[in-house]
Amino acid sequence: MTAIQSEWSLWTRDPEINGVLEVARELNIGFVPYSPLGRGLLKAMTSCQFLVLEIFNV
């Protein structure tokens, strides 16, 4: 095995808690995170902020 892919984001820290990162480090296996920005949650918040600014002409 050369790499492990798992969700690891601001809201999902499971690889840290369940020991996956530690084992990958010990066995020299790469770790490839997906959804590091929380599956677009930050983008959604930014879009909402722009919408509010546009509605109120700020």
PyMOL Python script that loads the backbone (N, CA, C, O; Angstrom):
from pymol import cmd

cmd.read_pdbstr("""\
ATOM      1  N   MET A   1       0.851  -1.162   0.000  1.00  0.00           N
ATOM      2  CA  MET A   1       0.000   0.000   0.000  1.00  0.00           C
ATOM      3  C   MET A   1       0.903   1.234   0.000  1.00  0.00           C
ATOM      4  O   MET A   1       1.870   1.308   0.759  1.00  0.00           O
ATOM      5  N   THR A   2       0.577   2.194  -0.856  1.00  0.00           N
ATOM      6  CA  THR A   2       1.397   3.397  -0.939  1.00  0.00           C
ATOM      7  C   THR A   2       0.701   4.641  -0.415  1.00  0.00           C
ATOM      8  O   THR A   2       1.359   5.612  -0.042  1.00  0.00           O
ATOM      9  N   ALA A   3      -0.644   4.619  -0.384  1.00  0.00           N
ATOM     10  CA  ALA A   3      -1.366   5.794   0.096  1.00  0.00           C
ATOM     11  C   ALA A   3      -2.747   5.412   0.623  1.00  0.00           C
ATOM     12  O   ALA A   3      -3.339   4.415   0.210  1.00  0.00           O
ATOM     13  N   ILE A   4      -3.237   6.229   1.541  1.00  0.00           N
ATOM     14  CA  ILE A   4      -4.584   6.086   2.097  1.00  0.00           C
ATOM     15  C   ILE A   4      -5.310   7.388   1.819  1.00  0.00           C
ATOM     16  O   ILE A   4      -4.753   8.470   2.002  1.00  0.00           O
ATOM     17  N   GLN A   5      -6.564   7.281   1.373  1.00  0.00           N
ATOM     18  CA  GLN A   5      -7.365   8.484   1.162  1.00  0.00           C
ATOM     19  C   GLN A   5      -8.544   8.444   2.122  1.00  0.00           C
ATOM     20  O   GLN A   5      -9.257   7.445   2.217  1.00  0.00           O
ATOM     21  N   SER A   6      -8.731   9.545   2.828  1.00  0.00           N
ATOM     22  CA  SER A   6      -9.816   9.623   3.797  1.00  0.00           C
ATOM     23  C   SER A   6     -10.248  11.074   3.952  1.00  0.00           C
ATOM     24  O   SER A   6      -9.473  11.995   3.693  1.00  0.00           O
ATOM     25  N   GLU A   7     -11.486  11.269   4.374  1.00  0.00           N
ATOM     26  CA  GLU A   7     -11.937  12.639   4.623  1.00  0.00           C
ATOM     27  C   GLU A   7     -11.206  13.175   5.853  1.00  0.00           C
ATOM     28  O   GLU A   7     -11.098  12.509   6.882  1.00  0.00           O
ATOM     29  N   TRP A   8     -10.714  14.393   5.707  1.00  0.00           N
ATOM     30  CA  TRP A   8     -10.031  15.070   6.819  1.00  0.00           C
ATOM     31  C   TRP A   8     -10.228  16.552   6.579  1.00  0.00           C
ATOM     32  O   TRP A   8      -9.665  17.113   5.639  1.00  0.00           O
ATOM     33  N   SER A   9     -11.016  17.184   7.414  1.00  0.00           N
ATOM     34  CA  SER A   9     -11.349  18.577   7.187  1.00  0.00           C
ATOM     35  C   SER A   9     -11.412  19.322   8.511  1.00  0.00           C
ATOM     36  O   SER A   9     -11.085  18.776   9.565  1.00  0.00           O
ATOM     37  N   LEU A  10     -11.834  20.565   8.441  1.00  0.00           N
ATOM     38  CA  LEU A  10     -11.976  21.357   9.650  1.00  0.00           C
ATOM     39  C   LEU A  10     -13.029  20.779  10.580  1.00  0.00           C
ATOM     40  O   LEU A  10     -12.974  20.990  11.791  1.00  0.00           O
ATOM     41  N   TRP A  11     -13.993  20.047  10.017  1.00  0.00           N
ATOM     42  CA  TRP A  11     -15.080  19.496  10.820  1.00  0.00           C
ATOM     43  C   TRP A  11     -14.953  18.006  11.054  1.00  0.00           C
ATOM     44  O   TRP A  11     -15.602  17.485  11.962  1.00  0.00           O
ATOM     45  N   THR A  12     -14.157  17.302  10.288  1.00  0.00           N
ATOM     46  CA  THR A  12     -13.987  15.856  10.429  1.00  0.00           C
ATOM     47  C   THR A  12     -12.529  15.558  10.706  1.00  0.00           C
ATOM     48  O   THR A  12     -11.704  15.565   9.793  1.00  0.00           O
ATOM     49  N   ARG A  13     -12.214  15.300  11.949  1.00  0.00           N
ATOM     50  CA  ARG A  13     -10.828  15.041  12.350  1.00  0.00           C
ATOM     51  C   ARG A  13     -10.599  13.556  12.641  1.00  0.00           C
ATOM     52  O   ARG A  13      -9.665  13.211  13.365  1.00  0.00           O
ATOM     53  N   ASP A  14     -11.430  12.679  12.092  1.00  0.00           N
ATOM     54  CA  ASP A  14     -11.368  11.247  12.383  1.00  0.00           C
ATOM     55  C   ASP A  14      -9.981  10.616  12.200  1.00  0.00           C
ATOM     56  O   ASP A  14      -9.567   9.846  13.067  1.00  0.00           O
ATOM     57  N   PRO A  15      -9.245  10.900  11.125  1.00  0.00           N
ATOM     58  CA  PRO A  15      -7.928  10.269  10.977  1.00  0.00           C
ATOM     59  C   PRO A  15      -6.972  10.561  12.142  1.00  0.00           C
ATOM     60  O   PRO A  15      -6.096   9.751  12.444  1.00  0.00           O
ATOM     61  N   GLU A  16      -7.138  11.693  12.780  1.00  0.00           N
ATOM     62  CA  GLU A  16      -6.313  12.002  13.948  1.00  0.00           C
ATOM     63  C   GLU A  16      -6.767  11.196  15.160  1.00  0.00           C
ATOM     64  O   GLU A  16      -5.947  10.708  15.937  1.00  0.00           O
ATOM     65  N   ILE A  17      -8.077  11.062  15.311  1.00  0.00           N
ATOM     66  CA  ILE A  17      -8.653  10.422  16.498  1.00  0.00           C
ATOM     67  C   ILE A  17      -8.519   8.906  16.452  1.00  0.00           C
ATOM     68  O   ILE A  17      -8.169   8.285  17.456  1.00  0.00           O
ATOM     69  N   ASN A  18      -8.794   8.301  15.294  1.00  0.00           N
ATOM     70  CA  ASN A  18      -8.797   6.834  15.221  1.00  0.00           C
ATOM     71  C   ASN A  18      -7.422   6.224  14.936  1.00  0.00           C
ATOM     72  O   ASN A  18      -7.308   5.005  14.805  1.00  0.00           O
ATOM     73  N   GLY A  19      -6.392   7.040  14.841  1.00  0.00           N
ATOM     74  CA  GLY A  19      -5.031   6.527  14.711  1.00  0.00           C
ATOM     75  C   GLY A  19      -4.545   6.284  13.294  1.00  0.00           C
ATOM     76  O   GLY A  19      -3.429   5.800  13.109  1.00  0.00           O
ATOM     77  N   VAL A  20      -5.339   6.602  12.297  1.00  0.00           N
ATOM     78  CA  VAL A  20      -4.939   6.356  10.908  1.00  0.00           C
ATOM     79  C   VAL A  20      -3.677   7.139  10.552  1.00  0.00           C
ATOM     80  O   VAL A  20      -2.764   6.593   9.933  1.00  0.00           O
ATOM     81  N   LEU A  21      -3.620   8.399  10.934  1.00  0.00           N
ATOM     82  CA  LEU A  21      -2.434   9.209  10.609  1.00  0.00           C
ATOM     83  C   LEU A  21      -1.179   8.657  11.278  1.00  0.00           C
ATOM     84  O   LEU A  21      -0.105   8.621  10.676  1.00  0.00           O
ATOM     85  N   GLU A  22      -1.325   8.237  12.503  1.00  0.00           N
ATOM     86  CA  GLU A  22      -0.170   7.702  13.236  1.00  0.00           C
ATOM     87  C   GLU A  22       0.361   6.432  12.582  1.00  0.00           C
ATOM     88  O   GLU A  22       1.571   6.283  12.410  1.00  0.00           O
ATOM     89  N   VAL A  23      -0.530   5.519  12.217  1.00  0.00           N
ATOM     90  CA  VAL A  23      -0.117   4.270  11.563  1.00  0.00           C
ATOM     91  C   VAL A  23       0.487   4.555  10.190  1.00  0.00           C
ATOM     92  O   VAL A  23       1.495   3.955   9.819  1.00  0.00           O
ATOM     93  N   ALA A  24      -0.121   5.459   9.441  1.00  0.00           N
ATOM     94  CA  ALA A  24       0.425   5.807   8.122  1.00  0.00           C
ATOM     95  C   ALA A  24       1.838   6.363   8.261  1.00  0.00           C
ATOM     96  O   ALA A  24       2.721   6.034   7.468  1.00  0.00           O
ATOM     97  N   ARG A  25       2.045   7.194   9.255  1.00  0.00           N
ATOM     98  CA  ARG A  25       3.371   7.763   9.486  1.00  0.00           C
ATOM     99  C   ARG A  25       4.374   6.664   9.856  1.00  0.00           C
ATOM    100  O   ARG A  25       5.496   6.648   9.348  1.00  0.00           O
ATOM    101  N   GLU A  26       3.969   5.745  10.742  1.00  0.00           N
ATOM    102  CA  GLU A  26       4.858   4.658  11.176  1.00  0.00           C
ATOM    103  C   GLU A  26       5.244   3.736  10.020  1.00  0.00           C
ATOM    104  O   GLU A  26       6.383   3.277   9.941  1.00  0.00           O
ATOM    105  N   LEU A  27       4.288   3.467   9.122  1.00  0.00           N
ATOM    106  CA  LEU A  27       4.534   2.542   8.015  1.00  0.00           C
ATOM    107  C   LEU A  27       4.985   3.243   6.736  1.00  0.00           C
ATOM    108  O   LEU A  27       5.118   2.612   5.687  1.00  0.00           O
ATOM    109  N   ASN A  28       5.218   4.553   6.830  1.00  0.00           N
ATOM    110  CA  ASN A  28       5.658   5.348   5.688  1.00  0.00           C
ATOM    111  C   ASN A  28       4.675   5.249   4.514  1.00  0.00           C
ATOM    112  O   ASN A  28       5.070   5.075   3.361  1.00  0.00           O
ATOM    113  N   ILE A  29       3.383   5.367   4.847  1.00  0.00           N
ATOM    114  CA  ILE A  29       2.311   5.338   3.854  1.00  0.00           C
ATOM    115  C   ILE A  29       1.789   6.758   3.697  1.00  0.00           C
ATOM    116  O   ILE A  29       1.556   7.445   4.692  1.00  0.00           O
ATOM    117  N   GLY A  30       1.603   7.203   2.466  1.00  0.00           N
ATOM    118  CA  GLY A  30       1.093   8.545   2.221  1.00  0.00           C
ATOM    119  C   GLY A  30      -0.363   8.677   2.650  1.00  0.00           C
ATOM    120  O   GLY A  30      -1.126   7.711   2.620  1.00  0.00           O
ATOM    121  N   PHE A  31      -0.727   9.878   3.045  1.00  0.00           N
ATOM    122  CA  PHE A  31      -2.116  10.158   3.422  1.00  0.00           C
ATOM    123  C   PHE A  31      -2.638  11.266   2.511  1.00  0.00           C
ATOM    124  O   PHE A  31      -2.067  12.355   2.451  1.00  0.00           O
ATOM    125  N   VAL A  32      -3.742  10.970   1.794  1.00  0.00           N
ATOM    126  CA  VAL A  32      -4.321  11.923   0.859  1.00  0.00           C
ATOM    127  C   VAL A  32      -5.699  12.331   1.394  1.00  0.00           C
ATOM    128  O   VAL A  32      -6.655  11.561   1.301  1.00  0.00           O
ATOM    129  N   PRO A  33      -5.799  13.542   1.953  1.00  0.00           N
ATOM    130  CA  PRO A  33      -7.103  13.964   2.481  1.00  0.00           C
ATOM    131  C   PRO A  33      -8.022  14.450   1.375  1.00  0.00           C
ATOM    132  O   PRO A  33      -7.564  14.990   0.368  1.00  0.00           O
ATOM    133  N   TYR A  34      -9.322  14.254   1.566  1.00  0.00           N
ATOM    134  CA  TYR A  34     -10.273  14.894   0.660  1.00  0.00           C
ATOM    135  C   TYR A  34     -11.231  15.731   1.491  1.00  0.00           C
ATOM    136  O   TYR A  34     -11.434  15.471   2.677  1.00  0.00           O
ATOM    137  N   SER A  35     -11.805  16.718   0.870  1.00  0.00           N
ATOM    138  CA  SER A  35     -12.708  17.690   1.502  1.00  0.00           C
ATOM    139  C   SER A  35     -12.025  18.501   2.597  1.00  0.00           C
ATOM    140  O   SER A  35     -12.592  18.671   3.676  1.00  0.00           O
ATOM    141  N   PRO A  36     -10.822  19.002   2.343  1.00  0.00           N
ATOM    142  CA  PRO A  36     -10.158  19.774   3.388  1.00  0.00           C
ATOM    143  C   PRO A  36     -10.885  21.059   3.760  1.00  0.00           C
ATOM    144  O   PRO A  36     -10.640  21.611   4.832  1.00  0.00           O
ATOM    145  N   LEU A  37     -11.772  21.545   2.900  1.00  0.00           N
ATOM    146  CA  LEU A  37     -12.543  22.745   3.224  1.00  0.00           C
ATOM    147  C   LEU A  37     -13.985  22.423   3.585  1.00  0.00           C
ATOM    148  O   LEU A  37     -14.869  23.266   3.432  1.00  0.00           O
ATOM    149  N   GLY A  38     -14.224  21.217   4.059  1.00  0.00           N
ATOM    150  CA  GLY A  38     -15.544  20.883   4.558  1.00  0.00           C
ATOM    151  C   GLY A  38     -16.616  20.752   3.503  1.00  0.00           C
ATOM    152  O   GLY A  38     -17.745  21.196   3.711  1.00  0.00           O
ATOM    153  N   ARG A  39     -16.284  20.146   2.366  1.00  0.00           N
ATOM    154  CA  ARG A  39     -17.242  19.886   1.279  1.00  0.00           C
ATOM    155  C   ARG A  39     -17.946  21.145   0.791  1.00  0.00           C
ATOM    156  O   ARG A  39     -19.141  21.120   0.497  1.00  0.00           O
ATOM    157  N   GLY A  40     -17.209  22.238   0.706  1.00  0.00           N
ATOM    158  CA  GLY A  40     -17.758  23.459   0.139  1.00  0.00           C
ATOM    159  C   GLY A  40     -18.499  24.335   1.137  1.00  0.00           C
ATOM    160  O   GLY A  40     -19.090  25.341   0.744  1.00  0.00           O
ATOM    161  N   LEU A  41     -18.482  23.982   2.408  1.00  0.00           N
ATOM    162  CA  LEU A  41     -19.195  24.783   3.396  1.00  0.00           C
ATOM    163  C   LEU A  41     -18.657  26.199   3.444  1.00  0.00           C
ATOM    164  O   LEU A  41     -19.428  27.154   3.544  1.00  0.00           O
ATOM    165  N   LEU A  42     -17.334  26.347   3.372  1.00  0.00           N
ATOM    166  CA  LEU A  42     -16.762  27.696   3.385  1.00  0.00           C
ATOM    167  C   LEU A  42     -17.172  28.475   2.144  1.00  0.00           C
ATOM    168  O   LEU A  42     -17.425  29.678   2.215  1.00  0.00           O
ATOM    169  N   LYS A  43     -17.238  27.793   1.017  1.00  0.00           N
ATOM    170  CA  LYS A  43     -17.662  28.464  -0.209  1.00  0.00           C
ATOM    171  C   LYS A  43     -19.123  28.907  -0.091  1.00  0.00           C
ATOM    172  O   LYS A  43     -19.479  30.003  -0.525  1.00  0.00           O
ATOM    173  N   ALA A  44     -19.952  28.066   0.488  1.00  0.00           N
ATOM    174  CA  ALA A  44     -21.363  28.415   0.661  1.00  0.00           C
ATOM    175  C   ALA A  44     -21.512  29.636   1.555  1.00  0.00           C
ATOM    176  O   ALA A  44     -22.344  30.504   1.290  1.00  0.00           O
ATOM    177  N   MET A  45     -20.708  29.708   2.615  1.00  0.00           N
ATOM    178  CA  MET A  45     -20.787  30.859   3.507  1.00  0.00           C
ATOM    179  C   MET A  45     -20.354  32.121   2.767  1.00  0.00           C
ATOM    180  O   MET A  45     -20.963  33.178   2.932  1.00  0.00           O
ATOM    181  N   THR A  46     -19.326  32.017   1.969  1.00  0.00           N
ATOM    182  CA  THR A  46     -18.856  33.166   1.225  1.00  0.00           C
ATOM    183  C   THR A  46     -19.908  33.632   0.229  1.00  0.00           C
ATOM    184  O   THR A  46     -20.134  34.833   0.080  1.00  0.00           O
ATOM    185  N   SER A  47     -20.552  32.691  -0.453  1.00  0.00           N
ATOM    186  CA  SER A  47     -21.602  33.036  -1.411  1.00  0.00           C
ATOM    187  C   SER A  47     -22.752  33.750  -0.723  1.00  0.00           C
ATOM    188  O   SER A  47     -23.291  34.714  -1.266  1.00  0.00           O
ATOM    189  N   CYS A  48     -23.136  33.294   0.464  1.00  0.00           N
ATOM    190  CA  CYS A  48     -24.218  33.932   1.215  1.00  0.00           C
ATOM    191  C   CYS A  48     -23.841  35.349   1.615  1.00  0.00           C
ATOM    192  O   CYS A  48     -24.673  36.255   1.574  1.00  0.00           O
ATOM    193  N   GLN A  49     -22.584  35.537   2.001  1.00  0.00           N
ATOM    194  CA  GLN A  49     -22.132  36.872   2.383  1.00  0.00           C
ATOM    195  C   GLN A  49     -22.232  37.821   1.198  1.00  0.00           C
ATOM    196  O   GLN A  49     -22.674  38.959   1.357  1.00  0.00           O
ATOM    197  N   PHE A  50     -21.828  37.371   0.009  1.00  0.00           N
ATOM    198  CA  PHE A  50     -21.919  38.218  -1.176  1.00  0.00           C
ATOM    199  C   PHE A  50     -23.375  38.528  -1.508  1.00  0.00           C
ATOM    200  O   PHE A  50     -23.697  39.643  -1.917  1.00  0.00           O
ATOM    201  N   LEU A  51     -24.250  37.547  -1.334  1.00  0.00           N
ATOM    202  CA  LEU A  51     -25.665  37.755  -1.599  1.00  0.00           C
ATOM    203  C   LEU A  51     -26.242  38.824  -0.672  1.00  0.00           C
ATOM    204  O   LEU A  51     -26.989  39.696  -1.117  1.00  0.00           O
ATOM    205  N   VAL A  52     -25.902  38.759   0.604  1.00  0.00           N
ATOM    206  CA  VAL A  52     -26.382  39.757   1.560  1.00  0.00           C
ATOM    207  C   VAL A  52     -25.868  41.141   1.190  1.00  0.00           C
ATOM    208  O   VAL A  52     -26.621  42.114   1.226  1.00  0.00           O
ATOM    209  N   LEU A  53     -24.607  41.236   0.839  1.00  0.00           N
ATOM    210  CA  LEU A  53     -24.037  42.509   0.447  1.00  0.00           C
ATOM    211  C   LEU A  53     -24.737  43.068  -0.789  1.00  0.00           C
ATOM    212  O   LEU A  53     -24.969  44.273  -0.893  1.00  0.00           O
ATOM    213  N   GLU A  54     -25.070  42.173  -1.728  1.00  0.00           N
ATOM    214  CA  GLU A  54     -25.721  42.599  -2.960  1.00  0.00           C
ATOM    215  C   GLU A  54     -27.162  43.068  -2.681  1.00  0.00           C
ATOM    216  O   GLU A  54     -27.609  44.071  -3.238  1.00  0.00           O
ATOM    217  N   ILE A  55     -27.869  42.348  -1.829  1.00  0.00           N
ATOM    218  CA  ILE A  55     -29.256  42.695  -1.521  1.00  0.00           C
ATOM    219  C   ILE A  55     -29.343  44.066  -0.834  1.00  0.00           C
ATOM    220  O   ILE A  55     -30.208  44.879  -1.161  1.00  0.00           O
ATOM    221  N   PHE A  56     -28.450  44.306   0.107  1.00  0.00           N
ATOM    222  CA  PHE A  56     -28.507  45.535   0.895  1.00  0.00           C
ATOM    223  C   PHE A  56     -27.625  46.644   0.329  1.00  0.00           C
ATOM    224  O   PHE A  56     -27.479  47.696   0.952  1.00  0.00           O
ATOM    225  N   ASN A  57     -27.035  46.417  -0.848  1.00  0.00           N
ATOM    226  CA  ASN A  57     -26.185  47.402  -1.511  1.00  0.00           C
ATOM    227  C   ASN A  57     -25.095  47.957  -0.591  1.00  0.00           C
ATOM    228  O   ASN A  57     -24.866  49.164  -0.520  1.00  0.00           O
ATOM    229  N   VAL A  58     -24.448  47.054   0.095  1.00  0.00           N
ATOM    230  CA  VAL A  58     -23.383  47.485   1.032  1.00  0.00           C
ATOM    231  C   VAL A  58     -22.092  47.614   0.274  1.00  0.00           C
ATOM    232  O   VAL A  58     -21.066  47.963   0.857  1.00  0.00           O
TER     233      VAL A  58
END
""", "prot")
cmd.dss("prot")
cmd.show_as("cartoon", "prot")
cmd.util.cbc("prot")
cmd.orient("prot")
